[in-house]
Amino acid sequence: MIFVTVGTQDKGFPRLLEEIERLIIKGVIKEEVIAQIGSTSVDLKHIKTFDYTDMEEFHSYIVKCTFLITHAGVGSILAGLIEDKKVIAVARREKYDEHENEHQTEICEVFDEMGYVIGCLDANELEDAVQTIEMFTPRKYVRNNEYFCSLMKSIIG
């Protein structure tokens, strides 16, 4: 099972979900897909969806999934890395009215450059990411609050 999360932003992220649906129809994604879609309004026929859930259930989906496709929010990325999951992070973009600014592109780029995730700045990069995820060996994430704080400072500035 592939778990997808778009976070709890009050703006939708249909671009990501529609691309996943397209990849299922095309046969690139063959596994069951379950998605937390938040406030996204989109008609999906091949993805099981729910809007929101509690942290316990959210965590259970991450534990069960073969890999995680997530918006490029730090909390969601770390939730996957802490459970040693392979993560594809897709940035919500201001230019598509998915977020208030472009900070997720910066987060996505840094986590990708450091080898923790496969980062996608645009949904059209998702097909390549899905096709290479099996061969991807992510850098092991080690919990360290001091290191995490310095990492976030380097991202945010």
N, CA, C and O atoms as a GROMACS GRO file, in nm:
protein
  628
    1MET      N    1   0.084  -0.118   0.000
    1MET     CA    2   0.000   0.000   0.000
    1MET      C    3   0.089   0.124   0.000
    1MET      O    4   0.189   0.132   0.071
    2ILE      N    5   0.050   0.220  -0.081
    2ILE     CA    6   0.116   0.350  -0.083
    2ILE      C    7   0.027   0.447  -0.006
    2ILE      O    8  -0.093   0.455  -0.031
    3PHE      N    9   0.087   0.519   0.086
    3PHE     CA   10   0.012   0.619   0.162
    3PHE      C   11   0.050   0.756   0.110
    3PHE      O   12   0.167   0.787   0.088
    4VAL      N   13  -0.052   0.838   0.091
    4VAL     CA   14  -0.035   0.975   0.042
    4VAL      C   15  -0.093   1.070   0.145
    4VAL      O   16  -0.202   1.047   0.197
    5THR      N   17  -0.020   1.176   0.175
    5THR     CA   18  -0.074   1.280   0.263
    5THR      C   19  -0.047   1.417   0.204
    5THR      O   20   0.064   1.447   0.158
    6VAL      N   21  -0.150   1.499   0.205
    6VAL     CA   22  -0.136   1.637   0.155
    6VAL      C   23  -0.130   1.737   0.269
    6VAL      O   24  -0.122   1.858   0.246
    7GLY      N   25  -0.134   1.688   0.393
    7GLY     CA   26  -0.125   1.777   0.508
    7GLY      C   27  -0.259   1.838   0.545
    7GLY      O   28  -0.364   1.795   0.497
    8THR      N   29  -0.254   1.938   0.630
    8THR     CA   30  -0.376   1.998   0.684
    8THR      C   31  -0.395   2.142   0.639
    8THR      O   32  -0.476   2.214   0.697
    9GLN      N   33  -0.323   2.184   0.538
    9GLN     CA   34  -0.339   2.318   0.481
    9GLN      C   35  -0.484   2.342   0.445
    9GLN      O   36  -0.556   2.248   0.409
   10ASP      N   37  -0.528   2.466   0.454
   10ASP     CA   38  -0.666   2.497   0.416
   10ASP      C   39  -0.682   2.510   0.264
   10ASP      O   40  -0.792   2.533   0.215
   11LYS      N   41  -0.574   2.497   0.191
   11LYS     CA   42  -0.579   2.499   0.045
   11LYS      C   43  -0.564   2.355  -0.005
   11LYS      O   44  -0.492   2.275   0.054
   12GLY      N   45  -0.630   2.325  -0.113
   12GLY     CA   46  -0.624   2.190  -0.168
   12GLY      C   47  -0.494   2.161  -0.240
   12GLY      O   48  -0.413   2.251  -0.263
   13PHE      N   49  -0.476   2.035  -0.275
   13PHE     CA   50  -0.358   1.991  -0.350
   13PHE      C   51  -0.402   1.892  -0.458
   13PHE      O   52  -0.349   1.781  -0.466
   14PRO      N   53  -0.501   1.933  -0.543
   14PRO     CA   54  -0.552   1.841  -0.644
   14PRO      C   55  -0.447   1.800  -0.747
   14PRO      O   56  -0.454   1.689  -0.802
   15ARG      N   57  -0.352   1.886  -0.774
   15ARG     CA   58  -0.249   1.858  -0.873
   15ARG      C   59  -0.175   1.727  -0.840
   15ARG      O   60  -0.150   1.646  -0.929
   16LEU      N   61  -0.142   1.707  -0.715
   16LEU     CA   62  -0.074   1.584  -0.674
   16LEU      C   63  -0.166   1.464  -0.687
   16LEU      O   64  -0.126   1.361  -0.743
   17LEU      N   65  -0.286   1.475  -0.635
   17LEU     CA   66  -0.379   1.361  -0.635
   17LEU      C   67  -0.420   1.321  -0.776
   17LEU      O   68  -0.433   1.203  -0.806
   18GLU      N   69  -0.442   1.419  -0.863
   18GLU     CA   70  -0.478   1.388  -1.002
   18GLU      C   71  -0.363   1.320  -1.075
   18GLU      O   72  -0.386   1.233  -1.159
   19GLU      N   73  -0.240   1.358  -1.044
   19GLU     CA   74  -0.125   1.292  -1.106
   19GLU      C   75  -0.112   1.148  -1.057
   19GLU      O   76  -0.079   1.059  -1.136
   20ILE      N   77  -0.136   1.124  -0.930
   20ILE     CA   78  -0.133   0.986  -0.878
   20ILE      C   79  -0.242   0.903  -0.945
   20ILE      O   80  -0.217   0.789  -0.983
   21GLU      N   81  -0.360   0.959  -0.958
   21GLU     CA   82  -0.470   0.889  -1.027
   21GLU      C   83  -0.429   0.854  -1.170
   21GLU      O   84  -0.455   0.744  -1.217
   22ARG      N   85  -0.366   0.948  -1.240
   22ARG     CA   86  -0.321   0.926  -1.377
   22ARG      C   87  -0.218   0.811  -1.382
   22ARG      O   88  -0.222   0.728  -1.472
   23LEU      N   89  -0.129   0.807  -1.284
   23LEU     CA   90  -0.027   0.702  -1.281
   23LEU      C   91  -0.086   0.566  -1.250
   23LEU      O   92  -0.033   0.463  -1.295
   24ILE      N   93  -0.193   0.563  -1.173
   24ILE     CA   94  -0.264   0.436  -1.148
   24ILE      C   95  -0.328   0.388  -1.278
   24ILE      O   96  -0.314   0.272  -1.315
   25ILE      N   97  -0.399   0.477  -1.345
   25ILE     CA   98  -0.466   0.442  -1.472
   25ILE      C   99  -0.363   0.396  -1.576
   25ILE      O  100  -0.388   0.301  -1.650
   26LYS      N  101  -0.249   0.462  -1.580
   26LYS     CA  102  -0.142   0.428  -1.675
   26LYS      C  103  -0.073   0.296  -1.639
   26LYS      O  104  -0.006   0.237  -1.724
   27GLY      N  105  -0.088   0.250  -1.517
   27GLY     CA  106  -0.025   0.126  -1.474
   27GLY      C  107   0.112   0.144  -1.412
   27GLY      O  108   0.180   0.045  -1.381
   28VAL      N  109   0.154   0.267  -1.393
   28VAL     CA  110   0.283   0.294  -1.328
   28VAL      C  111   0.273   0.259  -1.179
   28VAL      O  112   0.365   0.201  -1.122
   29ILE      N  113   0.161   0.295  -1.118
   29ILE     CA  114   0.134   0.258  -0.979
   29ILE      C  115   0.038   0.140  -0.981
   29ILE      O  116  -0.072   0.149  -1.035
   30LYS      N  117   0.081   0.029  -0.923
   30LYS     CA  118   0.000  -0.093  -0.923
   30LYS      C  119  -0.056  -0.127  -0.785
   30LYS      O  120  -0.149  -0.206  -0.773
   31GLU      N  121   0.002  -0.068  -0.682
   31GLU     CA  122  -0.041  -0.096  -0.545
   31GLU      C  123  -0.166  -0.016  -0.509
   31GLU      O  124  -0.201   0.082  -0.575
   32GLU      N  125  -0.232  -0.061  -0.405
   32GLU     CA  126  -0.342   0.016  -0.348
   32GLU      C  127  -0.287   0.149  -0.298
   32GLU      O  128  -0.178   0.155  -0.241
   33VAL      N  129  -0.364   0.256  -0.320
   33VAL     CA  130  -0.326   0.389  -0.271
   33VAL      C  131  -0.434   0.439  -0.177
   33VAL      O  132  -0.552   0.441  -0.211
   34ILE      N  133  -0.391   0.480  -0.058
   34ILE     CA  134  -0.480   0.541   0.040
   34ILE      C  135  -0.427   0.681   0.064
   34ILE      O  136  -0.307   0.700   0.086
   35ALA      N  137  -0.516   0.781   0.060
   35ALA     CA  138  -0.472   0.920   0.069
   35ALA      C  139  -0.551   1.000   0.171
   35ALA      O  140  -0.674   0.993   0.177
   36GLN      N  141  -0.478   1.076   0.250
   36GLN     CA  142  -0.535   1.178   0.337
   36GLN      C  143  -0.537   1.305   0.252
   36GLN      O  144  -0.431   1.357   0.216
   37ILE      N  145  -0.658   1.355   0.219
   37ILE     CA  146  -0.668   1.463   0.121
   37ILE      C  147  -0.705   1.598   0.180
   37ILE      O  148  -0.715   1.697   0.107
   38GLY      N  149  -0.724   1.606   0.311
   38GLY     CA  150  -0.751   1.734   0.374
   38GLY      C  151  -0.867   1.807   0.310
   38GLY      O  152  -0.976   1.752   0.294
   39SER      N  153  -0.844   1.932   0.275
   39SER     CA  154  -0.949   2.016   0.218
   39SER      C  155  -0.954   2.009   0.066
   39SER      O  156  -1.024   2.089   0.002
   40THR      N  157  -0.883   1.915   0.007
   40THR     CA  158  -0.880   1.903  -0.139
   40THR      C  159  -1.013   1.848  -0.190
   40THR      O  160  -1.063   1.747  -0.141
   41SER      N  161  -1.068   1.917  -0.287
   41SER     CA  162  -1.192   1.872  -0.351
   41SER      C  163  -1.156   1.818  -0.489
   41SER      O  164  -1.123   1.895  -0.580
   42VAL      N  165  -1.163   1.687  -0.504
   42VAL     CA  166  -1.125   1.624  -0.630
   42VAL      C  167  -1.199   1.492  -0.642
   42VAL      O  168  -1.222   1.423  -0.542
   43ASP      N  169  -1.235   1.456  -0.765
   43ASP     CA  170  -1.307   1.332  -0.791
   43ASP      C  171  -1.206   1.223  -0.828
   43ASP      O  172  -1.148   1.225  -0.937
   44LEU      N  173  -1.186   1.130  -0.738
   44LEU     CA  174  -1.089   1.022  -0.759
   44LEU      C  175  -1.162   0.889  -0.760
   44LEU      O  176  -1.244   0.861  -0.673
   45LYS      N  177  -1.132   0.806  -0.859
   45LYS     CA  178  -1.199   0.677  -0.872
   45LYS      C  179  -1.110   0.560  -0.830
   45LYS      O  180  -1.160   0.450  -0.804
   46HIS      N  181  -0.979   0.582  -0.823
   46HIS     CA  182  -0.886   0.472  -0.800
   46HIS      C  183  -0.805   0.486  -0.671
   46HIS      O  184  -0.713   0.408  -0.646
   47ILE      N  185  -0.839   0.586  -0.592
   47ILE     CA  186  -0.767   0.611  -0.467
   47ILE      C  187  -0.868   0.613  -0.352
   47ILE      O  188  -0.969   0.682  -0.360
   48LYS      N  189  -0.839   0.537  -0.247
   48LYS     CA  190  -0.923   0.544  -0.126
   48LYS      C  191  -0.881   0.668  -0.049
   48LYS      O  192  -0.762   0.690  -0.024
   49THR      N  193  -0.979   0.750  -0.011
   49THR     CA  194  -0.946   0.877   0.052
   49THR      C  195  -1.018   0.900   0.183
   49THR      O  196  -1.124   0.841   0.210
   50PHE      N  197  -0.960   0.985   0.265
   50PHE     CA  198  -1.025   1.040   0.383
   50PHE      C  199  -0.970   1.181   0.401
   50PHE      O  200  -0.858   1.211   0.358
   51ASP      N  201  -1.048   1.267   0.465
   51ASP     CA  202  -1.007   1.406   0.480
   51ASP      C  203  -0.899   1.421   0.587
   51ASP      O  204  -0.786   1.463   0.558
   52TYR      N  205  -0.934   1.386   0.709
   52TYR     CA  206  -0.844   1.400   0.824
   52TYR      C  207  -0.860   1.279   0.914
   52TYR      O  208  -0.958   1.205   0.905
   53THR      N  209  -0.762   1.259   1.002
   53THR     CA  210  -0.770   1.151   1.100
   53THR      C  211  -0.686   1.190   1.222
   53THR      O  212  -0.617   1.291   1.221
   54ASP      N  213  -0.693   1.108   1.325
   54ASP     CA  214  -0.609   1.135   1.442
   54ASP      C  215  -0.467   1.085   1.417
   54ASP      O  216  -0.443   1.009   1.322
   55MET      N  217  -0.374   1.126   1.501
   55MET     CA  218  -0.233   1.092   1.482
   55MET      C  219  -0.206   0.942   1.490
   55MET      O  220  -0.118   0.891   1.421
   56GLU      N  221  -0.281   0.872   1.572
   56GLU     CA  222  -0.260   0.728   1.586
   56GLU      C  223  -0.291   0.656   1.455
   56GLU      O  224  -0.212   0.573   1.410
   57GLU      N  225  -0.404   0.688   1.394
   57GLU     CA  226  -0.439   0.625   1.266
   57GLU      C  227  -0.344   0.670   1.155
   57GLU      O  228  -0.301   0.589   1.073
   58PHE      N  229  -0.310   0.799   1.154
   58PHE     CA  230  -0.215   0.852   1.056
   58PHE      C  231  -0.084   0.773   1.064
   58PHE      O  232  -0.030   0.730   0.962
   59HIS      N  233  -0.034   0.756   1.184
   59HIS     CA  234   0.090   0.682   1.206
   59HIS      C  235   0.077   0.537   1.158
   59HIS      O  236   0.172   0.482   1.102
   60SER      N  237  -0.038   0.476   1.179
   60SER     CA  238  -0.056   0.337   1.137
   60SER      C  239  -0.047   0.323   0.986
   60SER      O  240   0.006   0.223   0.936
   61TYR      N  241  -0.097   0.421   0.912
   61TYR     CA  242  -0.083   0.417   0.765
   61TYR      C  243   0.064   0.428   0.725
   61TYR      O  244   0.108   0.359   0.633
   62ILE      N  245   0.138   0.512   0.792
   62ILE     CA  246   0.280   0.526   0.760
   62ILE      C  247   0.354   0.395   0.789
   62ILE      O  248   0.435   0.351   0.708
   63VAL      N  249   0.326   0.334   0.901
   63VAL     CA  250   0.392   0.208   0.937
   63VAL      C  251   0.361   0.100   0.834
   63VAL      O  252   0.449   0.021   0.800
   64LYS      N  253   0.238   0.095   0.784
   64LYS     CA  254   0.195  -0.012   0.692
   64LYS      C  255   0.240   0.011   0.547
   64LYS      O  256   0.250  -0.085   0.471
   65CYS      N  257   0.266   0.134   0.508
   65CYS     CA  258   0.289   0.162   0.366
   65CYS      C  259   0.425   0.111   0.319
   65CYS      O  260   0.520   0.100   0.397
   66THR      N  261   0.432   0.080   0.189
   66THR     CA  262   0.561   0.044   0.129
   66THR      C  263   0.645   0.168   0.106
   66THR      O  264   0.767   0.165   0.121
   67PHE      N  265   0.580   0.278   0.069
   67PHE     CA  266   0.646   0.408   0.064
   67PHE      C  267   0.542   0.517   0.078
   67PHE      O  268   0.422   0.494   0.062
   68LEU      N  269   0.591   0.637   0.107
   68LEU     CA  270   0.507   0.752   0.136
   68LEU      C  271   0.523   0.857   0.029
   68LEU      O  272   0.635   0.892  -0.009
   69ILE      N  273   0.410   0.908  -0.021
   69ILE     CA  274   0.410   1.025  -0.107
   69ILE      C  275   0.347   1.136  -0.025
   69ILE      O  276   0.233   1.124   0.018
   70THR      N  277   0.420   1.244  -0.004
   70THR     CA  278   0.372   1.350   0.083
   70THR      C  279   0.398   1.488   0.025
   70THR      O  280   0.487   1.507  -0.058
   71HIS      N  281   0.319   1.584   0.071
   71HIS     CA  282   0.352   1.723   0.044
   71HIS      C  283   0.486   1.749   0.114
   71HIS      O  284   0.526   1.670   0.199
   72ALA      N  285   0.553   1.856   0.079
   72ALA     CA  286   0.687   1.880   0.134
   72ALA      C  287   0.682   1.956   0.266
   72ALA      O  288   0.754   2.053   0.286
   73GLY      N  289   0.596   1.910   0.355
   73GLY     CA  290   0.591   1.964   0.490
   73GLY      C  291   0.686   1.885   0.578
   73GLY      O  292   0.691   1.762   0.572
   74VAL      N  293   0.761   1.955   0.661
   74VAL     CA  294   0.863   1.889   0.743
   74VAL      C  295   0.804   1.780   0.830
   74VAL      O  296   0.862   1.671   0.840
   75GLY      N  297   0.691   1.806   0.894
   75GLY     CA  298   0.631   1.707   0.984
   75GLY      C  299   0.597   1.578   0.914
   75GLY      O  300   0.623   1.469   0.966
   76SER      N  301   0.539   1.587   0.796
   76SER     CA  302   0.501   1.467   0.721
   76SER      C  303   0.623   1.393   0.669
   76SER      O  304   0.628   1.270   0.672
   77ILE      N  305   0.722   1.467   0.621
   77ILE     CA  306   0.845   1.404   0.574
   77ILE      C  307   0.911   1.328   0.689
   77ILE      O  308   0.948   1.211   0.674
   78LEU      N  309   0.925   1.394   0.803
   78LEU     CA  310   0.990   1.330   0.918
   78LEU      C  311   0.912   1.210   0.969
   78LEU      O  312   0.971   1.112   1.014
   79ALA      N  313   0.780   1.216   0.961
   79ALA     CA  314   0.698   1.102   1.004
   79ALA      C  315   0.736   0.977   0.925
   79ALA      O  316   0.743   0.868   0.981
   80GLY      N  317   0.759   0.993   0.796
   80GLY     CA  318   0.802   0.880   0.714
   80GLY      C  319   0.944   0.837   0.743
   80GLY      O  320   0.972   0.718   0.756
   81LEU      N  321   1.034   0.933   0.754
   81LEU     CA  322   1.175   0.901   0.778
   81LEU      C  323   1.197   0.832   0.912
   81LEU      O  324   1.279   0.741   0.923
   82ILE      N  325   1.125   0.876   1.014
   82ILE     CA  326   1.138   0.815   1.147
   82ILE      C  327   1.101   0.667   1.143
   82ILE      O  328   1.157   0.587   1.218
   83GLU      N  329   1.008   0.631   1.054
   83GLU     CA  330   0.966   0.491   1.040
   83GLU      C  331   1.045   0.418   0.932
   83GLU      O  332   1.007   0.309   0.890
   84ASP      N  333   1.155   0.478   0.888
   84ASP     CA  334   1.243   0.418   0.786
   84ASP      C  335   1.170   0.390   0.654
   84ASP      O  336   1.196   0.289   0.588
   85LYS      N  337   1.079   0.478   0.618
   85LYS     CA  338   1.007   0.464   0.492
   85LYS      C  339   1.076   0.544   0.383
   85LYS      O  340   1.135   0.649   0.409
   86LYS      N  341   1.069   0.493   0.262
   86LYS     CA  342   1.112   0.572   0.147
   86LYS      C  343   1.006   0.678   0.124
   86LYS      O  344   0.886   0.650   0.131
   87VAL      N  345   1.051   0.800   0.097
   87VAL     CA  346   0.959   0.914   0.088
   87VAL      C  347   0.978   0.987  -0.044
   87VAL      O  348   1.090   1.018  -0.084
   88ILE      N  349   0.866   1.013  -0.110
   88ILE     CA  350   0.863   1.106  -0.223
   88ILE      C  351   0.793   1.230  -0.171
   88ILE      O  352   0.678   1.224  -0.128
   89ALA      N  353   0.862   1.344  -0.176
   89ALA     CA  354   0.805   1.470  -0.130
   89ALA      C  355   0.775   1.559  -0.250
   89ALA      O  356   0.861   1.581  -0.334
   90VAL      N  357   0.652   1.608  -0.256
   90VAL     CA  358   0.609   1.695  -0.366
   90VAL      C  359   0.572   1.830  -0.307
   90VAL      O  360   0.488   1.840  -0.217
   91ALA      N  361   0.635   1.934  -0.358
   91ALA     CA  362   0.615   2.068  -0.303
   91ALA      C  363   0.480   2.127  -0.342
   91ALA      O  364   0.441   2.127  -0.459
   92ARG      N  365   0.409   2.177  -0.242
   92ARG     CA  366   0.293   2.262  -0.268
   92ARG      C  367   0.350   2.394  -0.320
   92ARG      O  368   0.451   2.443  -0.269
   93ARG      N  369   0.285   2.453  -0.421
   93ARG     CA  370   0.339   2.573  -0.483
   93ARG      C  371   0.243   2.691  -0.470
   93ARG      O  372   0.122   2.677  -0.487
   94GLU      N  373   0.301   2.804  -0.439
   94GLU     CA  374   0.224   2.928  -0.432
   94GLU      C  375   0.163   2.962  -0.568
   94GLU      O  376   0.049   3.008  -0.576
   95LYS      N  377   0.238   2.938  -0.674
   95LYS     CA  378   0.191   2.974  -0.808
   95LYS      C  379   0.066   2.896  -0.850
   95LYS      O  380  -0.004   2.938  -0.942
   96TYR      N  381   0.038   2.784  -0.784
   96TYR     CA  382  -0.084   2.708  -0.810
   96TYR      C  383  -0.189   2.729  -0.701
   96TYR      O  384  -0.290   2.659  -0.696
   97ASP      N  385  -0.164   2.825  -0.613
   97ASP     CA  386  -0.252   2.858  -0.501
   97ASP      C  387  -0.268   2.739  -0.405
   97ASP      O  388  -0.376   2.715  -0.351
   98GLU      N  389  -0.159   2.665  -0.386
   98GLU     CA  390  -0.159   2.551  -0.295
   98GLU      C  391  -0.099   2.588  -0.159
   98GLU      O  392  -0.112   2.513  -0.062
   99HIS      N  393  -0.034   2.703  -0.154
   99HIS     CA  394   0.028   2.749  -0.029
   99HIS      C  395   0.046   2.900  -0.037
   99HIS      O  396   0.025   2.961  -0.142
  100GLU      N  397   0.084   2.959   0.075
  100GLU     CA  398   0.100   3.105   0.084
  100GLU      C  399   0.233   3.153   0.029
  100GLU      O  400   0.247   3.271  -0.005
  101ASN      N  401   0.331   3.064   0.019
  101ASN     CA  402   0.464   3.100  -0.030
  101ASN      C  403   0.531   2.975  -0.087
  101ASN      O  404   0.468   2.870  -0.099
  102GLU      N  405   0.658   2.988  -0.120
  102GLU     CA  406   0.730   2.878  -0.185
  102GLU      C  407   0.823   2.802  -0.090
  102GLU      O  408   0.917   2.737  -0.135
  103HIS      N  409   0.799   2.810   0.041
  103HIS     CA  410   0.891   2.745   0.134
  103HIS      C  411   0.899   2.593   0.116
  103HIS      O  412   1.002   2.533   0.147
  104GLN      N  413   0.793   2.531   0.065
  104GLN     CA  414   0.800   2.386   0.046
  104GLN      C  415   0.897   2.347  -0.065
  104GLN      O  416   0.951   2.236  -0.063
  105THR      N  417   0.920   2.436  -0.161
  105THR     CA  418   1.020   2.405  -0.263
  105THR      C  419   1.159   2.398  -0.200
  105THR      O  420   1.240   2.312  -0.234
  106GLU      N  421   1.185   2.490  -0.107
  106GLU     CA  422   1.314   2.491  -0.038
  106GLU      C  423   1.331   2.366   0.047
  106GLU      O  424   1.436   2.302   0.046
  107ILE      N  425   1.227   2.330   0.121
  107ILE     CA  426   1.232   2.210   0.204
  107ILE      C  427   1.255   2.087   0.117
  107ILE      O  428   1.339   2.002   0.148
  108CYS      N  429   1.181   2.078   0.010
  108CYS     CA  430   1.191   1.965  -0.083
  108CYS      C  431   1.332   1.954  -0.140
  108CYS      O  432   1.390   1.846  -0.143
  109GLU      N  433   1.387   2.066  -0.183
  109GLU     CA  434   1.522   2.066  -0.242
  109GLU      C  435   1.627   2.022  -0.140
  109GLU      O  436   1.714   1.941  -0.173
  110VAL      N  437   1.620   2.074  -0.018
  110VAL     CA  438   1.721   2.042   0.083
  110VAL      C  439   1.714   1.894   0.123
  110VAL      O  440   1.817   1.827   0.129
  111PHE      N  441   1.594   1.844   0.151
  111PHE     CA  442   1.582   1.702   0.189
  111PHE      C  443   1.625   1.611   0.075
  111PHE      O  444   1.682   1.504   0.099
  112ASP      N  445   1.599   1.651  -0.049
  112ASP     CA  446   1.642   1.574  -0.166
  112ASP      C  447   1.795   1.578  -0.178
  112ASP      O  448   1.859   1.474  -0.193
  113GLU      N  449   1.852   1.697  -0.172
  113GLU     CA  450   1.997   1.712  -0.185
  113GLU      C  451   2.072   1.635  -0.076
  113GLU      O  452   2.182   1.584  -0.100
  114MET      N  453   2.013   1.626   0.041
  114MET     CA  454   2.077   1.555   0.152
  114MET      C  455   2.054   1.404   0.144
  114MET      O  456   2.110   1.329   0.224
  115GLY      N  457   1.974   1.359   0.048
  115GLY     CA  458   1.955   1.216   0.026
  115GLY      C  459   1.848   1.150   0.110
  115GLY      O  460   1.840   1.027   0.115
  116TYR      N  461   1.765   1.229   0.177
  116TYR     CA  462   1.659   1.172   0.261
  116TYR      C  463   1.535   1.133   0.181
  116TYR      O  464   1.469   1.035   0.215
  117VAL      N  465   1.504   1.207   0.077
  117VAL     CA  466   1.381   1.185   0.000
  117VAL      C  467   1.410   1.198  -0.148
  117VAL      O  468   1.516   1.246  -0.189
  118ILE      N  469   1.315   1.154  -0.228
  118ILE     CA  470   1.313   1.192  -0.369
  118ILE      C  471   1.220   1.312  -0.375
  118ILE      O  472   1.101   1.301  -0.346
  119GLY      N  473   1.273   1.425  -0.412
  119GLY     CA  474   1.195   1.548  -0.414
  119GLY      C  475   1.141   1.580  -0.552
  119GLY      O  476   1.210   1.560  -0.653
  120CYS      N  477   1.019   1.628  -0.556
  120CYS     CA  478   0.955   1.670  -0.681
  120CYS      C  479   0.906   1.814  -0.662
  120CYS      O  480   0.822   1.841  -0.577
  121LEU      N  481   0.960   1.904  -0.742
  121LEU     CA  482   0.914   2.042  -0.734
  121LEU      C  483   0.784   2.060  -0.810
  121LEU      O  484   0.711   2.157  -0.788
  122ASP      N  485   0.756   1.968  -0.899
  122ASP     CA  486   0.631   1.973  -0.973
  122ASP      C  487   0.575   1.832  -0.986
  122ASP      O  488   0.651   1.734  -0.985
  123ALA      N  489   0.445   1.820  -0.996
  123ALA     CA  490   0.380   1.689  -1.000
  123ALA      C  491   0.420   1.609  -1.123
  123ALA      O  492   0.416   1.486  -1.121
  124ASN      N  493   0.460   1.677  -1.232
  124ASN     CA  494   0.499   1.602  -1.352
  124ASN      C  495   0.630   1.526  -1.332
  124ASN      O  496   0.667   1.446  -1.418
  125GLU      N  497   0.700   1.548  -1.221
  125GLU     CA  498   0.820   1.472  -1.188
  125GLU      C  499   0.787   1.343  -1.112
  125GLU      O  500   0.874   1.260  -1.087
  126LEU      N  501   0.661   1.328  -1.075
  126LEU     CA  502   0.621   1.215  -0.990
  126LEU      C  503   0.638   1.080  -1.058
  126LEU      O  504   0.676   0.983  -0.993
  127GLU      N  505   0.609   1.072  -1.187
  127GLU     CA  506   0.621   0.943  -1.256
  127GLU      C  507   0.763   0.889  -1.246
  127GLU      O  508   0.782   0.772  -1.213
  128ASP      N  509   0.863   0.972  -1.274
  128ASP     CA  510   1.002   0.928  -1.262
  128ASP      C  511   1.034   0.887  -1.118
  128ASP      O  512   1.104   0.789  -1.095
  129ALA      N  513   0.983   0.964  -1.022
  129ALA     CA  514   1.009   0.934  -0.881
  129ALA      C  515   0.953   0.797  -0.843
  129ALA      O  516   1.020   0.718  -0.777
  130VAL      N  517   0.830   0.770  -0.885
  130VAL     CA  518   0.767   0.641  -0.854
  130VAL      C  519   0.844   0.526  -0.920
  130VAL      O  520   0.860   0.420  -0.861
  131GLN      N  521   0.891   0.549  -1.041
  131GLN     CA  522   0.963   0.444  -1.112
  131GLN      C  523   1.102   0.416  -1.054
  131GLN      O  524   1.158   0.309  -1.076
  132THR      N  525   1.157   0.512  -0.980
  132THR     CA  526   1.290   0.492  -0.922
  132THR      C  527   1.289   0.466  -0.771
  132THR      O  528   1.394   0.438  -0.713
  133ILE      N  529   1.173   0.476  -0.708
  133ILE     CA  530   1.167   0.465  -0.561
  133ILE      C  531   1.219   0.331  -0.510
  133ILE      O  532   1.281   0.324  -0.404
  134GLU      N  533   1.193   0.224  -0.584
  134GLU     CA  534   1.236   0.091  -0.539
  134GLU      C  535   1.388   0.083  -0.527
  134GLU      O  536   1.441   0.019  -0.436
  135MET      N  537   1.459   0.147  -0.620
  135MET     CA  538   1.606   0.144  -0.620
  135MET      C  539   1.667   0.251  -0.529
  135MET      O  540   1.787   0.246  -0.500
  136PHE      N  541   1.587   0.345  -0.484
  136PHE     CA  542   1.635   0.456  -0.401
  136PHE      C  543   1.672   0.406  -0.261
  136PHE      O  544   1.592   0.340  -0.195
  137THR      N  545   1.791   0.439  -0.218
  137THR     CA  546   1.833   0.409  -0.082
  137THR      C  547   1.848   0.541  -0.008
  137THR      O  548   1.946   0.613  -0.027
  138PRO      N  549   1.750   0.573   0.077
  138PRO     CA  550   1.756   0.702   0.145
  138PRO      C  551   1.863   0.705   0.254
  138PRO      O  552   1.899   0.603   0.313
  139ARG      N  553   1.911   0.823   0.278
  139ARG     CA  554   2.001   0.845   0.391
  139ARG      C  555   1.923   0.817   0.519
  139ARG      O  556   1.808   0.857   0.532
  140LYS      N  557   1.986   0.748   0.612
  140LYS     CA  558   1.921   0.713   0.739
  140LYS      C  559   1.900   0.840   0.821
  140LYS      O  560   1.992   0.917   0.845
  141TYR      N  561   1.775   0.860   0.864
  141TYR     CA  562   1.743   0.975   0.947
  141TYR      C  563   1.767   0.939   1.093
  141TYR      O  564   1.716   0.838   1.142
  142VAL      N  565   1.844   1.020   1.161
  142VAL     CA  566   1.873   1.000   1.303
  142VAL      C  567   1.812   1.116   1.379
  142VAL      O  568   1.840   1.232   1.351
  143ARG      N  569   1.728   1.084   1.475
  143ARG     CA  570   1.665   1.188   1.556
  143ARG      C  571   1.772   1.260   1.638
  143ARG      O  572   1.850   1.199   1.711
  144ASN      N  573   1.774   1.390   1.622
  144ASN     CA  574   1.869   1.473   1.696
  144ASN      C  575   1.815   1.614   1.693
  144ASN      O  576   1.824   1.682   1.590
  145ASN      N  577   1.759   1.660   1.802
  145ASN     CA  578   1.694   1.791   1.804
  145ASN      C  579   1.788   1.905   1.768
  145ASN      O  580   1.748   1.997   1.696
  146GLU      N  581   1.910   1.901   1.816
  146GLU     CA  582   2.005   2.008   1.786
  146GLU      C  583   2.035   2.011   1.637
  146GLU      O  584   2.036   2.117   1.574
  147TYR      N  585   2.060   1.893   1.580
  147TYR     CA  586   2.087   1.885   1.437
  147TYR      C  587   1.966   1.930   1.357
  147TYR      O  588   1.979   2.003   1.259
  148PHE      N  589   1.847   1.886   1.399
  148PHE     CA  590   1.725   1.924   1.329
  148PHE      C  591   1.707   2.075   1.330
  148PHE      O  592   1.673   2.134   1.227
  149CYS      N  593   1.729   2.138   1.443
  149CYS     CA  594   1.714   2.284   1.451
  149CYS      C  595   1.812   2.354   1.358
  149CYS      O  596   1.775   2.452   1.292
  150SER      N  597   1.936   2.306   1.352
  150SER     CA  598   2.033   2.369   1.261
  150SER      C  599   1.994   2.345   1.116
  150SER      O  600   2.014   2.432   1.031
  151LEU      N  601   1.940   2.227   1.086
  151LEU     CA  602   1.894   2.198   0.951
  151LEU      C  603   1.781   2.292   0.912
  151LEU      O  604   1.781   2.347   0.801
  152MET      N  605   1.685   2.311   1.001
  152MET     CA  606   1.573   2.400   0.971
  152MET      C  607   1.620   2.544   0.954
  152MET      O  608   1.568   2.617   0.869
  153LYS      N  609   1.718   2.586   1.034
  153LYS     CA  610   1.773   2.722   1.018
  153LYS      C  611   1.839   2.737   0.883
  153LYS      O  612   1.830   2.844   0.821
  154SER      N  613   1.906   2.632   0.836
  154SER     CA  614   1.971   2.640   0.705
  154SER      C  615   1.868   2.646   0.592
  154SER      O  616   1.894   2.705   0.488
  155ILE      N  617   1.752   2.585   0.613
  155ILE     CA  618   1.647   2.588   0.512
  155ILE      C  619   1.576   2.723   0.514
  155ILE      O  620   1.557   2.786   0.410
  156ILE      N  621   1.537   2.765   0.632
  156ILE     CA  622   1.456   2.886   0.646
  156ILE      C  623   1.542   3.012   0.635
  156ILE      O  624   1.496   3.115   0.585
  157GLY      N  625   1.664   3.003   0.682
  157GLY     CA  626   1.755   3.118   0.672
  157GLY      C  627   1.766   3.200   0.796
  157GLY      O  628   1.840   3.298   0.798
   0.00000   0.00000   0.00000
